[in-house]
Amino acid sequence: MRMKRLNPIMESQWIKLYDKLIKFLDKKDPERKFKFSESNRIKFEKLREEFRSSFIRSEIGRELVTARIWVDRLKTMISKTEEKLKLSSTTYSKELKSFIEDPLSHLKKKIFFYTYDLLRGKITPEEFKYTAAAAIKTSLRTNMRSIYQCWVYTSILYELAHLRARMIYPEHRVLTFERAGKQKLGTIPPSCILYLEGRGFISFFLEAPRPLGWEGDRDLRRVWALYTTMRPDILVYSGKVLNIANLESNPPIIRPDVIIECKELKEWWYRIRDMRGHLAKPLTAEEWRSMWIEGLWDGLADILGVERKERGGRVKNKRTLRLRDIQIVTLYRTLFKPKKMFLVSRTRVPRQIKSYLKERQIEVIDAVGFKSSALKPLISYLVNLANQSPNIELVELKKEYLDLLDKLMNRISDRGITMDRGSVIGCSLMLALRRFEDFLQVIKDSS
């Protein structure tokens, strides 16, 4: 079962390994069932892994080195932030976690099926090179973007921690970069809320808005805008904001105080993207279910080696809008109408690009690289934003004092009086000032 060789110009190490794989399979598994004795299985897997690694290095060898450097930078910042904010752990999305653990192994997963299609003769080496290279480059770009976005977000928390910020949400003090499953209850909760001592609260939402849970046509129609709306990198709100969903508005979220957009690429302003989501026609729940089943059936048909009958014709109206990144950024500003918008660029931005964005009320912080200190203008603005939140100071109480407060609340309730805990603490302080000498005696007795 010999495969067609590539053109001489495309010869490389991975082609030699491909030839070795084919020779091995022609001898040991001519029917391509991939069932081997233990010793042959070990030989096959070794050849397969060498082939995939060689192909990836031939396509993105230098970028892979850069990816590992970026991963180390992110891990370092996370470690410093965990220590400074006294966090218990960090959670990632499944995709990012896999990439951070081992970029090469992660990218090898992306070409797993293409590799077997090649070895079974379903695609040629030329087709493999085209499709597999596209898959690993797309995955690499996506994860590099996520890494820099997470680094910017974590660096903001780290710099605010130096200004006596504390994480009050999530209550278990986990730094989270994922939103999977967080909106099943019909709300869009924050990624974290910080309390700046003596100032106030700031709420952060990473890559929101995202779709809410739904059960039928009516629910799907209500939340459809969340499937199709644009999604800035980071939204920030003054105060303690636990839900930004507002399905009656357009866009379907509460207006943010700040948008922070992160740009990791060199010359990102030239990048062009296809925008489809906000032009998409709403689906019914039945159409959604039908498309899901069709996709499942197509995949099973391929795995089982059977041909599926042609589906009934359905006209697909895929409207797209091609925009440069610089246009998308300004579109965020127009659509979400934040009080302030920052763009954090890893590399230096030309003067004319900065002027263009400044005219549209977008402040550029460029040449940041991986220096958290370069975010100072952004940090200063966020501190002022915290000052604008309700005039409430967070006070931590030991469990023994919380137990005393609960007892006091119960005794007040037994007298038929309804008060919140904050008011009870306030009245206790007024009593302490009126009976100051008695209060001092309590302090002496407890010390």
N, C-alpha and C positions, 0 to 999 in steps of 0.2 A: 504493500500500500504506500508507494513512494509519492511524496508531495512534490509539487512544482517548486524549483529553486527560485530564489529572488534574482533580480538583475545583479550583475557584478558590482555595480556602484553601491548596492545596499548591503554588501557583504560585511559582516562584523562578527564579534565574538558570539553573540546570541544566535546567529545563523549556524555557526559550527555546533553549538550545543543543541540546536533544533535538529540538525542532521544526526547527531548522536542519539537523540531521543527517538527519532524515526527508525533508525537502524535497530535500536533496542526493541521497539514495539513490533517492527516487522518480523523480528525473530521470535520474540516471547509472547506477543499478543496481536497477531495479524488481524483478528476480528474486532479489535479495540473494545474489549469488554472490561479492561482494566482490572482483571482479577488475576493476582499473581501469587506465587509461593512467597513465603516470608522473606527469603533472601532477595528474590526479584523485586518484591514490593519496596524493599529498602533501597535497592539500586534505582528503581524508577522514580521514587520520591526525591532522591538525591539529585538525579538528573533534571527532574521537573523544577525543583527549587533553584538550582543553578541557572537553568534557562530563564526563569522568570526574573531572578535577581539581575542577570546579565542584561536582559531586555530593558528593565527599568533604568539601570545605570547608563545604558547607551542613550536613552531618551532624556533623562533628567538628572544625570550624575551630579552636576554642580549644584543644581537646585536642591538636591537631597542633602548635600552638605549644609547649605544655608538653612534648610528646614530644621536640621538637628540643632543648629546654633539658636534659632528662634525658640525651639522647644525648651532649651536650657534657660533662655532669658525669661520665658514665661514661668517656668518652674521656680526660678530664683525669686521672682517678684511674688508669686503665690506664697512661697515659704516665708518671706519677710512680712507679708500682709497677715498671714495666719498668726504669726507670732505677735505682731503689733496689735491686732484687733482681738487677740485671744480666741481664735476660731477653732472649732473642733475638727473640721475636715473641709475638703473641696470636692464637689461633684461636677462631672462633665457630661456632655451629650455622649451617646454611644459612639458616634463617628469620631468626635474629637478625642475621646479617651483612647480609642484604638490607635489613632495617629500619633498621639503624644507618647504612648508606651513604646512604639517602634514604627517610625515612618515607613521603612522599607517593607516590613511585614504587612502593614496596613495596605500599602499600594499593591502588593502581590495579591491580596484578596480581590482587588478591583479587576484583575485580569484572569481570575480563576476560570470562569466559564469560557472566555475567549481562548484560553490555553487548550482546553479540552476540545473546543470546536476545531481548533487548528490541528490537534493531534488526530481527531477523527476524520479530518479531510473535509469538514463542512465549510471551512474558509481557507483561502490561500495565505501564504506568508505575507503577501502584499496587503491583503485585507486585514490580517491580524495586526500588522504594523500600524495601519491606519486607525482601526477601532480601539485597539489596546492602548496605543499612545494617547488617543483622545481621552480615554477613561482615566488614565493615571494623571494626566495633566490637569483635567478638570478637578479631580479629587485633591491634587496638590494645591491648586489655586484656592479651592474652597477652604481647606484646612489652614493654609497660610493666612488667609483673610481672618478666619476665626481666631487664630493664635494672636494676631496683632490686636484685634478687637478686644479679646479677653485681657491682653496685657494692658491696654489703655484703661479698661474698666477697673482692673485690679490696682493699677498704679494710682488711680483717682482715690480709691478706698485707702490705699497706703498713705498717700499724702494727707488725706483728711484725718487719718488716725494719729498723725503727728500733731494735729490741732485738737486733740482730745475727743475725737469722735469714737462712738461705741456702736456696735451693731445690735439693734434691738429686734430686728426681723431678718431672717427667720429666728425664732426664739432659741433654737438649738445652735445658733451661730455657725451655720454652714455657708461657705462661699460656693455659690452654685452658678454654673454656666449653661444650664439646660432649662427648657421650659416644657419638656414632654410631660403630658398628663396634668399639668398645673391648672388647666382651664376647663377640666371636665365638669366642674361644679357651676359653670356659667359665669365665672368672674375672671378677670385678668389681674392676678396678684403681683406684687413687686418681686424683683430679684433680691433686693435687700432694702432695709431702712436703717439709716444712720442717725444717731442723736449726737449733735455737737454741743458739748457741755457749755451751758450759759447762753446758748444761741437758739437752737431748735432742731427740727427734723428735716431730713432730705430722703426722698424715696426714689429708688433707681429701678428702671425696667429695661432689661437687656433683651433686644430683638423682640419687642412687642410693637404693635398688637399681633396676636395669633388667634386662630379660630377657637371658638368655644364648643363645648359638647352640644350635640343635638340628637333628636330622636325621630322626627318626622318632617314632612314638607314645611309645616308652619315654622318649626324651629330653624330649619335650614335656610328658609327665606330670611329670617331675622338675622342670622349670623353670617350670611353670605358675604357681606361687606368685609368681614374679618379675613375671609379667604383671599380676597382680591385687593385689599388695600395695600399701599406701600408700607415698608417696614424699616424705619431708621435703626441705626445700631443701638443707641442708648437714649432713652427718654428719662428726664429728671423732673421731679415735682417737689415743690416746697411743702413741708408738712408731712404728716403720717398718712400716706395714701395707700389703701389696701386693695382698691379695685379701680381700674381706669376704663372699664367697658362702659360705653354709652351708645347703645345701638340706635338711638333715635337721632344721633348727629352724624354728620359726614365731614371727616372720617369718624368711624364709630368708637372713638375714645375721647376721654376728657382732654382738653387742650393742654399740652405739656408746657412747663415753664422753660425747659431747656431741651434742645436736641444736640447730641454729640455724634458726629459721623467720623468714622476712622478710615484712613486710606493708607494701605500698606505698600502699594505698588509704586514704582518709579513712573513718572509721567502718567499718573492715574487719570488725569484730565482728558487724555486721548482715548481712553477705553470706551467702547460702545457696547451697550447692553440692549437686549430685546425685552421690552416691557409688555407682558401679556395679561397679567392678573386682573388689573382694574378695567380691562376691556372685555373680560369674559362674561358670557351670558349666564345667569343663574341656572343651576341644575335643580331638578326635583329630586326628592329622596330616592325615587324609583330609578331615575336615570343614573344617580350616583351608584346605587347598588348594582345596576346592570353593567356599568363600566368596570366596576370592581370584579364582578364575576367573569366578564369577558377577558380581562387581563389574567386572572387566575387560570382560566381554561387554556388560553394561548400558551402560558408557561408550562402547564401540564402536558399539553399536546407535544411540545418540543421535547420535553424530558422523556416521554413515552415513545417518541419516534413515530407518531401518527400525524396525519394531516387533518386539519380541521376544515369543515365545509365553510365556504365563504359566507360571511355575515351579510345580512341585508344591507344594502347601501345606505349610508348615512352621511349626509353632507356635513362636513366640519368647517365651521367658519372661524378659523384661527386668526384673529386680528392681532397684529403686533405693532408696537411703536418703538422704533430704534432711536435711542438717546445716548448721548455721551454722558459719562459720569458727572461731569460738571453741571449738566442740565438736570440730571436726576437729583443732585444735591439741592439745587435751587427749587426744584419741584417739591421737595420735602418742606422747605421753608414756606412755600405758597400754600401747600395743602394743610399742614398741621398748625401753621401760624404760632410757633413758639415765641415766648418773650425774648429769647436769646438762642442763637444757634452757633455752635462751634464746629469747626472741621479740624481734626488732628491728622496731620500728614507725617508719615515716617521720614519722607525725603523733603528737600527744599522745593518750594512752589514758586514759579516765576512771578515777577512783580505784576504783570498784566492779569494773570489768573487771580491773584490775591485781590487786585483792584476790582475785578469783575464781581467777585464774591462779596467784597466789602460793600459795593454799591447795592447789593441785594441783602444786606444786613446779616452776612455770615462772616464770623471772625475766624481767620485761619491761624492755626498754631502749627508752624512747619518745622522741618529739620529736627523732629523730635527724636527720631531713632528709637532707642530703648532707654532714654533718660527721663525718669519720672519728674525730675525737677523742672524739665522744660514745660510742664503742664501748669506752671504757676498762675498764669492769667485765668485759666479755667478754674483752678482751685479757689482763687480769690473770689470769683463770681459765685461759686457754689456756697462758700461761707456766707456771703451776703444773702444768698437765697435762703439759707437756714434761718437767718435773722428775721426773715419775713414770715416765717411759719408762726402758728399760734404761740402765745407767750406761756408756754408750759415747760417746766424743767423736769427731766426724768430723774427720779431718786430711787436708788437700789436699797432694798431693805433685806436684812437677814431673815431667815425663816422664823426665828423666834419672835421677831418683831411683827412679821406678817401674821403669826398665830395670835399675837396680842391684838392686832388690828381686827382680825376676824371675830375674836371674842367681844371686842367693843362694838363692832357692827351688829352682832347678834343681840346684845343687850339693848342697843338703841332701837332695833327692830321690835324687840319684845315690848317696848313702851309705845309702839304704834307710830314711830317716827321713821320716815323714809328719807335717807340721805345717801349720796354716793361716797365712795371711799375717799376721794380727794377732798370733799367738803368736811368729812369727819376729821381728816388729818389737819385741815386748816383750822377748824374749831379747837382742836387739841393744842395747836401752836398758840392760838389766842389765849387759851386758858393758862398755858405755860408762862406767857408774858405777864398775865395778871397776877399769877401766884408764883412769881419768879424765885423767891426764896425757897419755897417748897420744891420747885423744879430743880434748883441747885442741889437740894438735899437728896433728891432721887438720883441725880448724876453721881453724887459722892457715894451713895449706897451701892450703886451698880458697878462702880469702878474698883 
